[in-house]
Amino acid sequence: MSQAPAQIGPAASAQITAERGTRARVARLILEHGPVTAAALGERLGLTPAAVRRHLDALLAEGMIEPRTARPRGQRGRGRPAKLFAITDAGRSAFVHAYDDLAGSALRFLSERMGVEAVSEFARAQVSGLVSRLETLMREVPADQRVRVLAEALSAEGYAASATKTGQGGEQLCQHHCPVAHVAAAFPQLCEAETEAFAQLLGTPVQRLATIANGDGVCTTHVSSHALAGRQARIHESSTSTSKETGR
C-alpha cells in the first residue's frame, strides 16, 4: 500500500519561499554587478560562505550562472586565481520574462479596471520620455539625418536599430531587438504609441510595416521623405482651397 506524500507545513513552506527569494537576490546581484566572487556576494547580502555556496550551486545546476576565472593582475603570489560567477543567456532571459509577466499583469489590471484607453495613455506616457529627450536635438539636426540620429538613440536603449535609404526617397527604420516584444504582442498600444512618437520626432509621416511583437523578425518603419511629405501637404492644401472656392 503506497503512502500519501508528506504534507509541507507552514514553517517549511515559508522557509522554501525565503530560500527562493534569497536565491533570486543572488542572481540579480550577479546580473547587475557580475562577474563577481562568492565572497563579494556574501558581503553584499550578509550571508555566510556556506549559504552563498548553496545558492550558487543551485543556480549553476539550473544553468542560470556560469563560473569564470579571474585574470591575474601582476604578480600576486602563487595562490589560486579567484573564481567569478557571471549570468548566462538563460539567466538573463529568465529575468526578462519575469519583467514581461509583471508588466503584462499590470497592463491587464489597468485595462480591466480603467478601460483600454488607459492602456493607450500609459503607452504614450512611456514614450514621452524619448520624445522629451530628443525633440530639441531633432530640431537642430538636418532633416535628412534625423532617422539616423533616432536609430542611434534607440540602439543606446537596447533596440539595436538601423536606418537605410529606400528607392522611393524615403528611409526605413529597423529595430532588430524589442525589450517589450512579449508585452506588446498582447498590448499593441505600445507599438502604436511608439510609431506616433517617431512621426513627432521626425516631423514627417511614418508607417509601421512589421513588428517583432506580431511575429516578424524585425520592427520595420517606413519614413516618408520630407520633400515628398511637403509636396503632398501642398497638394492637399491646394485641393482643400479649391473645394472651398467651388462650394461658395
Secondary structure as the mmCIF struct_conf table of DSSP 4:
data_model
#
loop_
_struct_conf.conf_type_id
_struct_conf.id
_struct_conf.beg_label_comp_id
_struct_conf.beg_label_asym_id
_struct_conf.beg_label_seq_id
_struct_conf.end_label_comp_id
_struct_conf.end_label_asym_id
_struct_conf.end_label_seq_id
HELX_LH_PP_P HELX_LH_PP_P1 SER A 2 GLY A 9
HELX_RH_AL_P HELX_RH_AL_P1 PRO A 10 HIS A 33
BEND BEND1 PRO A 35 PRO A 35
STRN STRN1 VAL A 36 VAL A 36
HELX_RH_AL_P HELX_RH_AL_P2 ALA A 38 LEU A 45
TURN_TY1_P TURN_TY1_P1 GLY A 46 GLY A 46
HELX_RH_AL_P HELX_RH_AL_P3 PRO A 49 ALA A 61
TURN_TY1_P TURN_TY1_P2 GLU A 62 GLY A 63
BEND BEND2 MET A 64 MET A 64
STRN STRN2 ILE A 65 THR A 69
HELX_LH_PP_P HELX_LH_PP_P2 ALA A 70 PRO A 72
BEND BEND3 GLY A 74 GLY A 74
BEND BEND4 ARG A 78 GLY A 79
HELX_LH_PP_P HELX_LH_PP_P3 ARG A 80 ALA A 82
STRN STRN3 LYS A 83 ILE A 87
HELX_RH_AL_P HELX_RH_AL_P4 ASP A 89 MET A 114
HELX_RH_AL_P HELX_RH_AL_P5 VAL A 116 GLU A 140
BEND BEND5 VAL A 141 VAL A 141
HELX_RH_3T_P HELX_RH_3T_P1 ALA A 143 GLN A 145
HELX_RH_AL_P HELX_RH_AL_P6 ARG A 146 ALA A 156
TURN_TY1_P TURN_TY1_P3 GLU A 157 GLY A 158
STRN STRN4 ALA A 161 LYS A 165
TURN_TY1_P TURN_TY1_P4 GLY A 167 GLN A 168
BEND BEND6 GLY A 169 GLY A 169
STRN STRN5 GLU A 171 GLN A 175
BEND BEND7 HIS A 176 HIS A 176
TURN_TY1_P TURN_TY1_P5 PRO A 179 VAL A 180
HELX_RH_AL_P HELX_RH_AL_P7 ALA A 181 ALA A 186
TURN_TY1_P TURN_TY1_P6 PRO A 188 PRO A 188
HELX_RH_AL_P HELX_RH_AL_P8 GLN A 189 LEU A 202
TURN_TY1_P TURN_TY1_P7 GLY A 203 GLY A 203
BEND BEND8 THR A 204 THR A 204
STRN STRN6 VAL A 206 ALA A 210
HELX_RH_3T_P HELX_RH_3T_P2 ILE A 212 ASN A 214
TURN_TY1_P TURN_TY1_P8 GLY A 215 GLY A 215
BEND BEND9 GLY A 217 VAL A 218
STRN STRN7 CYS A 219 VAL A 223
HELX_RH_AL_P HELX_RH_AL_P9 HIS A 226 THR A 246
TURN_TY1_P TURN_TY1_P9 GLY A 247 GLY A 247
#
